[in-house]
Amino acid sequence: MSAAPVKVLLVDDDEDDFLITRDLLSQIREQRHHLDWLNNYDDALAAVKKGEYDLCLLDYRLGERTGLELLRESQAVKSRLPIILLTGQGDQEIDLEAMRAGAADYLVKARLSADTLERAIRYAIERKRTQESLRHERDFVSRIMETSPSGIVVTDCEGKITFANPRADDVLQLSKHAAQTANVLNWRPADLDGAPLSGQESLLKNVLLSGEPALNLHHLIEFPGGQRAVLSNNATPLFNAEGRVDGMIVTVEEVTQRLALENQLRQSQKMDSLGQLAAGVAHDINNVLTIIQGHAGILLNGAPPDSAAAKSASQIVAASERAAGFIRHLLAFSRKQIYRTKILDLNSILHNLESLLPRMLGTHITLEIHCAPQLPHIAADTALVEQIVMNLAINARDAMPKGGKLTIETSAITFDAVSVRRHPEGRLGRFVCLTVADNGCGIEPALIRRIFEPFFTTKEVGKGTGLGLATVYAIVKQHHGWIEVQSEVGAGTTFKTYLPGSDQTFAAPATPVPQSENVRGGKETILLAEDESALLDLMQHALAQYQYNILTASSGSDALRIWDQHQGRIDLLLTDIIMPGGMTGRELAAELKKRKPDLKVILTSGFNAAMAGKDWSNGDTVFLPKPYLPDAAAKLIRNTLDTDSSS
């Protein structure tokens, strides 16, 4: 199939020129041409605007108008037609003016031949196609730049940005903070976590010097007002015609939020790992501590008050209590402890601590407490919320060894879709914010990422366990909140803790009824189920002093056998939750409750995976955490036995 003819429009007011041109085109054998002729300006302009021709041959003289005028008007047409200007005589000035006006070529009629005309037409059409192809590619690249989710900048050989797509302009804030970001060589090199690398020369400069691309670079941009952005960059050099580097293309991806989320994930994984370790040893350690405390308590009760034996027993009790506190810390930050939530007023908790905090802080630190009125209530464990305040206050005190000011504030905040984006862990809803701020030594940026890690501390050996902030972090997470830190070396640190608000009504605690400190005993029968033989012997001996009838079992199956032997004439079951033989303490209690629904049950454990990390604020089961003193167990037993099951 032969190629379609080239559609040519001749605009000329002389019919003889039309005939000559038609004859010349007919002599061209390589390509067929279809020629149309118009002899006036207006019709020619209308035809050019329609864009139905492949090329236009335009005479310079068109009556009162000139071909140059038509040429200039045609440039406003979206699909511009290649136009070759024809003139009766060669005039260099007209030639130059025609080319400036956008002519594809300039030909003198007297010198026309079939070959020169064919060549001019072919070159003009090919040039138009090339220009259209380049324009299409340029538009294609431009659309990619405009819509790319990644920022892209182009620099000169000195690192100055000469082009930035919209995303790069947004990330680098070039319109507002060009002084900080407009030269890529001024960006601070950073590590994979976004921490600045001191003394590190710009790796982007090496791209300009070596001509080699660089991948997976990280930079830190610090804007006025304290805002920071961590960038991930790839860079490739640009070369001029002589092969020398005269700039580079740099991709710009902001990874600030991604790094924050990755850091939170690593933090969570560390906490979970250590939590598993803590959970694995807590049960056995608490059993040992219960034995130590129990025997020390028996020795203390039997020794004269001022004797050396009493003092030694007191020291043993105190030391074991410190060890028990350490285990409670481990279980707290690993979220394995059992807790009891109720509707609380955070302001009331601060008021209750107001007299204690100054004595703990010392006279060299000024304390200010500001409570927001009409603060929403929170659903939380009172002791754990108090621990948050105390641990943050102690941390602030240690940051101000020469004195300073500690400010504790409460406020209510509602997070909407806009504010959530400014808080990596934020979510929609109403929250209560506890702010604890000091003007102490501050925290170095490289250390802020680690302050919530268990056992991480900047204090001297022996002056800190590294569990204070880790415990705070875990308690806040356990209450479905989050904590944010802002710090500047030499200017102080601010911790903001966010806890979900509750719509439930706060009930003021009832005034406790004074009770006698003497623990009563009784004649009831108690079944003790405990797999630790030393602890079982201790509790049998201790509770026997209260006149109870004590039965002992070392496993669930053993307890069932004893139950059957005594035909269910047992008033209370005190059982460890973790038991050998395939039956847990909870399963034992459930089985015996089936046989005797009014059986009183006390569950005890230092840690149990089925109960740990859960809210123990509901239900009728009594729980006794290990370690405990025999007197405390005896008191709880008496209270449980005296409780009316129907109430």
C-alpha positions as CSV (number, residue, x, y, z in Angstrom):
1,M,0.0,0.0,0.0
2,S,1.5,3.4,-1.0
3,A,2.0,6.1,1.6
4,A,-0.7,8.7,2.0
5,P,0.1,11.9,0.0
6,V,1.5,14.9,1.8
7,K,-1.2,17.6,2.1
8,V,0.3,20.9,1.1
9,L,-1.5,24.3,1.3
10,L,-0.1,27.1,-1.0
11,V,-1.1,30.6,0.0
12,D,-0.2,32.9,-2.9
13,D,-2.1,35.7,-4.7
14,D,-0.6,34.7,-8.1
15,E,-2.2,31.8,-10.0
16,D,1.0,31.3,-12.1
17,D,2.9,30.6,-8.9
18,F,0.3,28.0,-8.1
19,L,0.8,26.3,-11.5
20,I,4.6,26.3,-11.2
21,T,4.4,24.9,-7.7
22,R,2.0,22.1,-8.8
23,D,4.3,21.2,-11.6
24,L,7.3,21.0,-9.3
25,L,5.5,18.8,-6.9
26,S,4.4,16.5,-9.7
27,Q,8.1,15.9,-10.6
28,I,8.8,14.4,-7.1
29,R,8.7,10.6,-7.5
30,E,9.6,9.5,-4.0
31,Q,6.5,11.0,-2.3
32,R,3.0,12.0,-3.6
33,H,1.8,15.4,-2.7
34,H,-1.7,16.9,-2.7
35,L,-1.7,20.7,-3.3
36,D,-4.5,23.1,-2.4
37,W,-4.4,26.8,-3.3
38,L,-5.7,29.9,-1.4
39,N,-5.1,33.4,-2.6
40,N,-6.2,35.6,0.3
41,Y,-5.1,36.2,3.9
42,D,-8.4,35.5,5.8
43,D,-9.2,32.2,4.1
44,A,-5.6,31.1,4.5
45,L,-5.6,31.9,8.3
46,A,-8.8,30.0,8.7
47,A,-7.3,27.0,6.9
48,V,-4.2,27.1,9.0
49,K,-6.2,27.2,12.2
50,K,-8.2,24.1,11.1
51,G,-4.9,22.1,11.0
52,E,-5.9,19.9,8.1
53,Y,-2.6,20.2,6.2
54,D,0.8,18.7,6.7
55,L,2.6,21.9,5.5
56,C,2.0,25.4,4.2
57,L,3.9,27.2,1.4
58,L,3.4,30.9,2.2
59,D,4.1,33.8,-0.2
60,Y,5.7,36.8,1.4
61,R,3.3,39.2,-0.6
62,L,-0.4,38.8,0.1
63,G,-1.9,42.0,-1.2
64,E,-2.1,44.5,1.6
65,R,-0.9,42.0,4.1
66,T,2.3,40.0,4.2
67,G,3.1,36.4,4.8
68,L,5.1,37.3,7.9
69,E,1.9,38.6,9.5
70,L,0.1,35.4,8.8
71,L,3.1,33.5,10.0
72,R,3.1,35.3,13.3
73,E,-0.7,34.8,13.8
74,S,-0.3,31.1,13.1
75,Q,2.0,30.7,16.0
76,A,-0.9,31.2,18.4
77,V,-2.6,28.1,17.0
78,K,-2.3,25.1,19.3
79,S,-1.3,22.6,16.5
80,R,1.2,24.7,14.7
81,L,1.6,23.9,11.0
82,P,5.2,23.9,9.6
83,I,5.3,27.0,7.2
84,I,7.9,27.6,4.5
85,L,8.0,31.3,3.4
86,L,8.4,32.0,-0.3
87,T,9.6,35.3,-1.8
88,G,10.4,36.6,-5.2
89,Q,13.9,37.7,-4.3
90,G,16.5,36.8,-1.8
91,D,16.6,39.3,1.1
92,Q,18.7,38.3,4.2
93,E,16.7,40.6,6.5
94,I,13.4,39.0,5.5
95,D,15.0,35.6,5.8
96,L,16.1,36.3,9.4
97,E,12.8,37.9,10.3
98,A,10.9,34.8,8.9
99,M,13.0,32.4,11.0
100,R,12.5,34.5,14.1
101,A,8.7,34.4,13.4
102,G,8.8,30.6,13.4
103,A,9.2,29.7,9.7
104,A,10.4,26.2,9.0
105,D,12.4,27.5,6.0
106,Y,12.8,30.4,3.6
107,L,12.9,29.8,-0.2
108,V,13.4,32.1,-3.2
109,K,10.9,31.4,-6.0
110,A,13.4,32.0,-8.8
111,R,15.7,29.3,-7.4
112,L,13.1,26.7,-6.8
113,S,13.4,23.2,-8.2
114,A,11.7,20.0,-7.6
115,D,14.7,18.8,-5.5
116,T,15.0,21.9,-3.4
117,L,11.3,22.0,-2.8
118,E,11.1,18.3,-1.9
119,R,14.0,18.6,0.5
120,A,12.6,21.7,2.2
121,I,9.2,20.0,2.6
122,R,10.7,16.8,3.9
123,Y,13.0,18.6,6.4
124,A,10.1,20.8,7.7
125,I,7.8,17.9,8.3
126,E,10.5,15.8,10.0
127,R,11.5,18.8,12.1
128,K,7.9,19.2,13.2
129,R,7.6,15.6,14.1
130,T,10.8,15.8,16.1
131,Q,9.6,18.9,17.9
132,E,6.2,17.2,18.7
133,S,8.0,14.2,20.0
134,L,10.3,16.3,22.2
135,R,7.3,18.3,23.4
136,H,5.4,15.1,24.2
137,E,8.4,13.7,26.1
138,R,8.8,17.0,28.0
139,D,5.2,17.1,28.9
140,F,5.4,13.4,30.0
141,V,8.4,14.1,32.2
142,S,6.7,17.3,33.6
143,R,3.6,15.3,34.6
144,I,5.7,12.7,36.3
145,M,7.6,15.4,38.2
146,E,4.3,17.1,39.2
147,T,2.5,14.0,40.4
148,S,5.5,12.0,41.8
149,P,5.1,11.1,45.5
150,S,8.8,11.5,45.8
151,G,10.6,14.8,45.8
152,I,13.1,15.4,43.0
153,V,15.5,18.3,42.8
154,V,18.1,19.3,40.2
155,T,21.3,21.2,41.3
156,D,24.1,23.0,39.7
157,C,27.8,22.0,40.1
158,E,27.9,23.9,43.5
159,G,24.9,22.0,45.0
160,K,22.4,24.9,44.6
161,I,18.9,23.7,43.7
162,T,17.9,24.9,40.2
163,F,14.7,22.9,40.0
164,A,12.4,21.2,42.5
165,N,9.1,19.4,41.8
166,P,6.1,20.2,44.0
167,R,6.7,17.3,46.5
168,A,10.4,18.4,47.0
169,D,9.3,22.0,47.5
170,D,6.8,20.9,50.1
171,V,9.3,18.7,52.0
172,L,12.1,21.2,51.9
173,Q,9.8,24.2,52.4
174,L,11.9,26.1,49.8
175,S,9.4,28.9,49.7
176,K,9.7,29.6,53.4
177,H,13.1,28.3,54.5
178,A,15.4,28.4,51.4
179,A,18.3,29.5,53.6
180,Q,18.3,26.1,55.3
181,T,17.5,23.9,52.3
182,A,18.2,25.5,48.9
183,N,21.7,24.1,48.7
184,V,21.9,20.3,49.1
185,L,25.6,20.5,50.3
186,N,24.3,22.3,53.5
187,W,22.1,19.3,54.5
188,R,23.4,17.6,57.6
189,P,24.5,13.9,57.1
190,A,22.6,11.5,59.4
191,D,22.6,7.9,60.3
192,L,19.9,5.3,59.5
193,D,17.9,6.5,62.5
194,G,18.1,10.1,61.6
195,A,20.7,11.1,64.2
196,P,23.2,13.7,62.8
197,L,26.7,12.5,62.1
198,S,29.1,15.0,63.5
199,G,32.2,15.8,61.5
200,Q,30.8,13.9,58.4
201,E,31.4,15.6,55.1
202,S,28.5,15.8,52.7
203,L,28.3,12.6,50.6
204,L,26.4,14.6,48.0
205,K,29.5,16.6,47.4
206,N,31.3,13.4,46.5
207,V,28.8,12.8,43.7
208,L,29.8,16.1,42.2
209,L,33.5,15.4,42.6
210,S,33.6,11.8,41.5
211,G,30.8,11.6,39.0
212,E,29.5,8.4,40.7
213,P,25.9,8.0,42.0
214,A,25.2,7.6,45.7
215,L,22.3,5.6,47.1
216,N,20.5,5.4,50.5
217,L,21.9,8.6,52.0
218,H,20.2,10.2,55.0
219,H,20.2,13.8,55.9
220,L,18.7,15.9,58.7
221,I,17.0,19.3,58.0
222,E,16.5,21.5,61.0
223,F,14.0,24.3,60.3
224,P,13.5,27.5,62.5
225,G,11.2,26.8,65.4
226,G,12.6,23.4,66.2
227,Q,10.9,21.4,63.4
228,R,13.1,18.6,62.0
229,A,12.8,16.5,58.9
230,V,14.8,13.3,58.2
231,L,15.4,12.8,54.5
232,S,16.3,9.6,52.5
233,N,18.2,10.5,49.3
234,N,19.6,9.0,46.1
235,A,21.7,11.1,43.9
236,T,23.0,10.8,40.3
237,P,25.4,13.2,38.5
238,L,24.6,15.2,35.4
239,F,27.2,15.8,32.6
240,N,27.6,18.5,30.1
241,A,28.6,18.2,26.5
242,E,32.3,17.9,27.4
243,G,31.6,15.1,29.8
244,R,32.2,17.1,32.9
245,V,29.8,17.0,36.0
246,D,27.8,20.2,36.0
247,G,25.1,19.2,38.5
248,M,23.1,16.2,39.8
249,I,19.6,14.9,40.4
250,V,18.6,14.1,44.0
251,T,15.5,12.3,45.1
252,V,14.0,13.6,48.4
253,E,11.9,11.3,50.6
254,E,10.9,12.4,54.1
255,V,11.1,9.5,56.4
256,T,10.6,11.2,59.8
257,Q,7.3,9.5,60.6
258,R,8.5,6.2,59.2
259,L,11.6,6.2,61.5
260,A,9.4,7.2,64.4
261,L,7.1,4.2,63.8
262,E,10.1,1.9,63.3
263,N,11.6,3.1,66.5
264,Q,8.3,2.4,68.3
265,L,8.2,-1.1,66.9
266,R,11.7,-1.8,68.0
267,Q,10.9,-0.4,71.4
268,S,7.8,-2.6,71.7
269,Q,9.8,-5.6,70.6
270,K,12.5,-4.9,73.3
271,M,9.8,-4.5,75.9
272,D,8.0,-7.7,74.9
273,S,11.3,-9.7,74.9
274,L,12.3,-8.5,78.3
275,G,8.7,-9.0,79.5
276,Q,8.9,-12.6,78.5
277,L,12.1,-12.9,80.5
278,A,10.6,-11.2,83.5
279,A,7.5,-13.4,83.3
280,G,9.6,-16.5,83.2
281,V,11.4,-15.8,86.5
282,A,8.8,-13.8,88.4
283,H,6.9,-16.8,89.6
284,D,9.9,-18.6,91.1
285,I,11.5,-15.5,92.5
286,N,8.2,-14.4,94.2
287,N,7.8,-17.8,95.7
288,V,11.3,-17.5,97.2
289,L,10.6,-14.0,98.4
290,T,7.4,-15.1,100.0
291,I,9.3,-17.8,101.9
292,I,12.0,-15.3,103.0
293,Q,9.4,-12.7,104.1
294,G,7.3,-15.3,105.9
295,H,10.1,-16.8,108.0
296,A,11.5,-13.3,108.7
297,G,8.1,-12.2,109.8
298,I,7.8,-15.2,112.1
299,L,11.2,-14.5,113.6
300,L,10.3,-10.8,114.0
301,N,7.1,-11.6,115.8
302,G,8.8,-13.9,118.2
303,A,11.8,-11.7,119.0
304,P,12.0,-8.9,121.6
305,P,11.4,-5.5,119.9
306,D,14.9,-4.1,120.5
307,S,16.9,-7.3,120.2
308,A,19.6,-8.0,117.6
309,A,17.4,-10.8,116.2
310,A,14.5,-8.4,115.7
311,K,16.8,-5.9,113.9
312,S,18.2,-8.6,111.7
313,A,14.7,-9.9,110.8
314,S,13.6,-6.4,110.0
315,Q,16.5,-6.0,107.6
316,I,15.6,-9.3,105.9
317,V,12.0,-8.1,105.5
318,A,13.1,-4.8,104.1
319,A,15.6,-6.3,101.7
320,S,13.1,-8.8,100.4
321,E,10.5,-6.0,100.0
322,R,13.0,-4.1,97.9
323,A,13.5,-7.2,95.8
324,A,9.8,-7.7,95.5
325,G,9.5,-4.1,94.3
326,F,12.1,-4.7,91.6
327,I,10.1,-7.7,90.4
328,R,6.9,-5.5,90.4
329,H,8.8,-3.0,88.2
330,L,9.8,-5.8,85.8
331,L,6.2,-7.0,85.5
332,A,4.9,-3.4,85.2
333,F,7.0,-2.3,82.2
334,S,6.5,-5.7,80.6
335,R,2.7,-5.2,81.1
336,K,2.4,-8.5,83.0
337,Q,1.1,-7.2,86.3
338,I,-2.5,-7.5,87.4
339,Y,-4.2,-4.1,87.8
340,R,-7.5,-2.8,88.9
341,T,-9.1,0.2,87.0
342,K,-11.7,2.5,88.2
343,I,-12.9,6.0,87.1
344,L,-10.4,8.5,88.4
345,D,-9.9,12.2,88.6
346,L,-6.3,12.9,87.7
347,N,-6.4,16.3,89.5
348,S,-7.4,14.5,92.7
349,I,-4.4,12.2,92.4
350,L,-2.1,15.1,92.0
351,H,-3.6,16.8,95.0
352,N,-3.1,13.7,97.1
353,L,0.6,13.7,96.0
354,E,1.1,17.4,96.6
355,S,2.4,17.0,100.1
356,L,4.6,14.0,99.3
357,L,6.3,15.4,96.2
358,P,8.2,18.3,97.8
359,R,9.8,16.0,100.4
360,M,10.9,13.7,97.7
361,L,12.2,16.4,95.4
362,G,14.2,18.4,98.1
363,T,14.2,22.0,99.0
364,H,16.5,22.9,96.0
365,I,13.7,22.2,93.5
366,T,10.6,24.4,93.2
367,L,7.4,22.6,92.4
368,E,4.4,24.0,90.6
369,I,1.2,22.1,90.0
370,H,-1.5,23.5,87.6
371,C,-4.7,21.5,87.3
372,A,-7.1,22.3,84.5
373,P,-10.7,22.7,85.6
374,Q,-13.4,20.3,84.5
375,L,-10.9,17.7,83.5
376,P,-12.3,14.6,81.9
377,H,-12.1,11.5,84.0
378,I,-9.9,8.5,83.1
379,A,-10.3,4.8,83.6
380,A,-7.0,3.7,85.3
381,D,-5.4,2.0,88.3
382,T,-4.7,4.6,91.0
383,A,-1.4,3.1,92.1
384,L,-0.1,2.9,88.6
385,V,-1.1,6.5,87.8
386,E,0.7,7.6,91.0
387,Q,3.7,5.6,89.9
388,I,3.7,7.5,86.5
389,V,3.8,10.9,88.4
390,M,6.4,9.7,90.9
391,N,8.8,8.2,88.4
392,L,8.6,11.3,86.1
393,A,9.2,13.5,89.1
394,I,12.2,11.5,90.3
395,N,13.6,11.6,86.8
396,A,13.2,15.4,86.7
397,R,14.8,15.7,90.1
398,D,17.9,13.7,89.0
399,A,18.2,16.0,86.0
400,M,18.4,19.1,88.3
401,P,21.2,18.2,90.8
402,K,21.9,21.9,91.4
403,G,18.2,22.9,91.7
404,G,15.6,24.0,89.4
405,K,11.9,24.1,88.7
406,L,9.5,21.2,88.2
407,T,6.1,22.0,86.6
408,I,3.2,19.5,86.6
409,E,0.1,20.3,84.6
410,T,-3.1,18.7,83.5
411,S,-5.1,19.6,80.4
412,A,-7.8,18.2,78.2
413,I,-7.2,17.8,74.4
414,T,-9.4,16.5,71.6
415,F,-7.6,15.1,68.6
416,D,-9.1,15.6,65.2
417,A,-7.8,14.4,61.8
418,V,-5.4,17.3,61.5
419,S,-3.9,17.2,65.0
420,V,-3.5,13.4,64.8
421,R,-1.0,13.8,61.9
422,R,1.2,15.9,64.2
423,H,1.4,13.0,66.8
424,P,2.8,9.7,65.5
425,E,0.9,7.7,68.1
426,G,-2.1,9.9,68.3
427,R,-5.7,8.9,67.4
428,L,-9.1,10.5,67.2
429,G,-10.9,11.2,70.5
430,R,-10.7,13.0,73.8
431,F,-7.6,12.6,76.0
432,V,-6.2,13.9,79.3
433,C,-2.7,15.2,79.1
434,L,-0.3,15.0,82.0
435,T,2.7,17.3,81.4
436,V,5.8,17.0,83.6
437,A,8.5,19.6,82.7
438,D,11.8,20.5,84.2
439,N,14.5,23.0,83.4
440,G,17.4,20.6,84.0
441,C,20.3,19.3,82.0
442,G,18.1,18.0,79.1
443,I,18.7,14.9,77.0
444,E,21.0,14.5,74.0
445,P,19.0,13.8,70.8
446,A,20.9,10.5,70.3
447,L,19.7,9.3,73.7
448,I,16.1,10.3,73.5
449,R,15.4,7.2,71.4
450,R,16.7,4.9,74.2
451,I,15.3,6.5,77.4
452,F,12.4,4.1,77.6
453,E,14.5,1.0,77.1
454,P,14.6,-1.2,80.2
455,F,17.9,-1.0,82.1
456,F,19.1,1.9,80.0
457,T,20.4,4.8,82.3
458,T,22.8,7.7,82.1
459,K,23.3,7.7,85.8
460,E,26.4,6.3,87.6
461,V,26.5,2.7,88.5
462,G,24.4,2.0,91.6
463,K,22.4,5.2,91.3
464,G,19.7,4.0,88.9
465,T,18.1,0.8,87.7
466,G,17.1,2.0,84.3
467,L,13.5,0.9,85.0
468,G,11.9,4.2,86.0
469,L,11.0,5.5,82.5
470,A,10.6,2.0,81.1
471,T,7.9,1.4,83.8
472,V,6.2,4.7,82.9
473,Y,6.2,3.8,79.2
474,A,4.6,0.4,79.9
475,I,2.0,1.7,82.3
476,V,0.9,4.3,79.8
477,K,0.7,1.7,77.0
478,Q,-1.2,-0.6,79.3
479,H,-3.8,2.2,79.8
480,H,-4.1,2.6,76.0
481,G,-2.2,5.9,76.0
482,W,1.1,7.2,74.7
483,I,4.0,9.4,75.9
484,E,5.9,12.1,74.0
485,V,9.3,13.7,74.9
486,Q,10.7,17.1,74.0
487,S,14.2,18.0,75.3
488,E,17.0,20.4,74.7
489,V,20.5,20.0,76.2
490,G,20.9,22.6,78.9
491,A,17.3,23.8,78.7
492,G,15.3,21.0,80.2
493,T,12.9,18.2,79.3
494,T,9.1,17.9,78.9
495,F,7.2,14.6,79.1
496,K,3.6,14.7,77.8
497,T,1.5,11.6,78.8
498,Y,-1.8,11.2,77.0
499,L,-4.5,8.9,78.6
500,P,-8.0,8.3,77.0
501,G,-10.8,10.3,78.6
502,S,-13.8,8.4,80.0
503,D,-17.5,9.3,79.9
504,Q,-18.2,7.4,83.1
505,T,-19.0,9.3,86.3
506,F,-16.3,9.6,88.9
507,A,-17.3,8.2,92.4
508,A,-15.4,9.7,95.3
509,P,-13.9,7.0,97.5
510,A,-15.8,6.1,100.6
511,T,-14.2,7.0,104.0
512,P,-12.6,3.8,105.3
513,V,-14.1,2.3,108.5
514,P,-11.4,2.0,111.2
515,Q,-10.6,-1.6,112.0
516,S,-8.6,-3.3,114.7
517,E,-5.0,-4.2,113.7
518,N,-5.4,-7.6,115.4
519,V,-6.1,-10.3,112.9
520,R,-8.7,-12.8,114.1
521,G,-8.4,-16.5,113.5
522,G,-11.1,-19.1,113.3
523,K,-12.1,-22.8,113.3
524,E,-12.7,-23.0,109.6
525,T,-11.0,-25.6,107.3
526,I,-8.7,-24.2,104.7
527,L,-7.2,-26.2,101.8
528,L,-3.8,-24.9,100.8
529,A,-2.6,-25.9,97.2
530,E,1.0,-24.9,96.5
531,D,3.7,-26.7,94.6
532,E,6.6,-25.0,96.4
533,S,7.0,-27.3,99.4
534,A,8.9,-24.7,101.6
535,L,6.2,-22.2,101.1
536,L,3.5,-24.8,101.8
537,D,5.2,-25.7,105.1
538,L,5.5,-22.0,106.0
539,M,1.8,-21.2,105.4
540,Q,0.7,-24.3,107.2
541,H,2.7,-23.3,110.2
542,A,1.7,-19.6,110.1
543,L,-2.0,-20.2,109.6
544,A,-2.1,-22.9,112.2
545,Q,-1.3,-20.2,114.8
546,Y,-4.7,-18.6,113.9
547,Q,-6.5,-21.8,115.0
548,Y,-7.5,-22.8,111.5
549,N,-7.7,-26.4,110.4
550,I,-5.1,-26.6,107.6
551,L,-5.1,-29.2,104.8
552,T,-2.2,-29.1,102.3
553,A,-1.9,-30.3,98.7
554,S,1.0,-30.0,96.3
555,S,-1.0,-30.3,93.0
556,G,-4.5,-30.0,91.6
557,S,-5.1,-33.8,91.6
558,D,-3.8,-34.0,95.2
559,A,-6.2,-31.3,96.2
560,L,-9.2,-33.1,94.6
561,R,-8.2,-36.3,96.5
562,I,-8.1,-34.4,99.8
563,W,-11.4,-32.8,99.0
564,D,-13.0,-36.2,98.5
565,Q,-11.4,-37.6,101.6
566,H,-13.0,-34.8,103.7
567,Q,-16.3,-35.0,101.7
568,G,-16.2,-31.3,100.7
569,R,-16.2,-30.1,104.3
570,I,-13.8,-27.3,103.4
571,D,-14.6,-23.6,103.8
572,L,-11.8,-21.8,101.8
573,L,-9.4,-22.7,99.0
574,L,-6.1,-20.8,98.9
575,T,-4.3,-22.0,95.7
576,D,-1.3,-20.9,93.6
577,I,-2.4,-20.4,90.0
578,I,0.6,-22.2,88.4
579,M,0.4,-25.8,89.5
580,P,2.0,-29.0,88.2
581,G,0.1,-32.1,87.0
582,G,-1.9,-30.6,84.2
583,M,-4.4,-28.7,86.3
584,T,-4.0,-25.0,87.1
585,G,-5.2,-23.3,90.2
586,R,-8.0,-21.6,88.4
587,E,-9.1,-25.0,86.9
588,L,-9.0,-26.5,90.4
589,A,-11.1,-23.6,91.8
590,A,-13.6,-23.9,89.0
591,E,-14.0,-27.6,89.6
592,L,-14.5,-27.3,93.4
593,K,-16.9,-24.4,92.9
594,K,-19.1,-26.7,90.9
595,R,-19.1,-29.1,93.8
596,K,-19.6,-26.4,96.4
597,P,-20.9,-23.1,94.9
598,D,-20.4,-21.1,98.2
599,L,-16.8,-22.2,98.5
600,K,-14.5,-19.2,99.2
601,V,-11.5,-19.0,96.9
602,I,-8.3,-17.0,97.0
603,L,-5.9,-17.3,94.0
604,T,-2.3,-16.3,94.5
605,S,0.6,-15.9,92.1
606,G,3.7,-13.9,91.5
607,F,2.9,-14.1,87.8
608,N,0.4,-15.9,85.6
609,A,0.2,-15.5,81.8
610,A,-3.6,-16.1,81.8
611,M,-4.2,-13.3,84.3
612,A,-1.2,-11.0,83.7
613,G,-1.8,-7.7,81.9
614,K,-5.6,-7.9,82.6
615,D,-7.8,-5.5,84.5
616,W,-8.8,-7.2,87.8
617,S,-11.5,-4.7,88.6
618,N,-14.5,-7.0,88.1
619,G,-15.5,-10.4,89.3
620,D,-15.9,-12.1,92.7
621,T,-12.5,-13.9,92.8
622,V,-10.1,-12.7,95.4
623,F,-6.4,-12.4,94.3
624,L,-3.4,-12.3,96.6
625,P,-0.2,-11.2,94.8
626,K,3.1,-12.8,95.8
627,P,5.2,-12.1,97.7
628,Y,3.1,-11.6,100.8
629,L,3.6,-11.8,104.6
630,P,1.7,-14.5,106.5
631,D,-0.1,-11.8,108.5
632,A,-1.4,-10.2,105.3
633,A,-2.6,-13.6,104.0
634,A,-4.3,-14.3,107.4
635,K,-6.1,-11.0,107.3
636,L,-7.3,-11.6,103.7
637,I,-8.5,-15.1,104.6
638,R,-10.5,-13.7,107.5
639,N,-12.1,-11.0,105.4
640,T,-12.9,-13.4,102.7
641,L,-14.5,-15.9,105.1
642,D,-16.5,-13.1,106.7
643,T,-17.9,-11.9,103.3
644,D,-21.5,-12.8,102.6
645,S,-21.6,-14.8,99.4
646,S,-25.0,-13.4,98.6
647,S,-23.9,-9.8,98.8
